[in-house]
Amino acid sequence: MVETILDILKYTIPSLIVFATAYYAVNSFLKNQLQTQELKLKENTRHQTAPIRLQAYERLALLMERIDLFTLLQRLRTQNMTVAELQLLMTNQIRMEFEHNLSQQIYVSNELWNMIRSTKEEMIMTINRLGMQLPPHAPAKEFNRMLLEYLNELDGLLPTHRTLEALKKEAKMIL
């Protein structure tokens, strides 16, 4: 009886060792293949989405340029307008530009999108804060002058410039 058990063990133990080795080798091979396929899929997806993401960064950079106070002043006609009218026109322009680019948020990081949103709000608050310093029916020329003086004091440190730099930095990570 002991001999029979030893004979059975003599055949089963090596077979179990061979099975365990084969199982481990095949399992490792399949995991490597799966990882390789996942990497290829990610790389392929990255190559397909990179142009779309870069286009989103371009559009958001254009947004920052378009809501910049100096650019707004150059773009909007202010003749025969009052301070209140110009203030309303500028804030509406910023809101429209922002709403036009809302879909771009899916292509950028949450931090950058929050920065873009707060930049929009800062620009609107600046316009409103400066606009309240003048009578609403004053000529828009005075508001224009006040905004230009404010821009000169900041010396290029507008929130739009900071956000534009962050946009460029994040876009470079794609390249």
Order of alpha helices (4+ residues) and beta strands (2+ residues): alpha-alpha-alpha-alpha-alpha-alpha
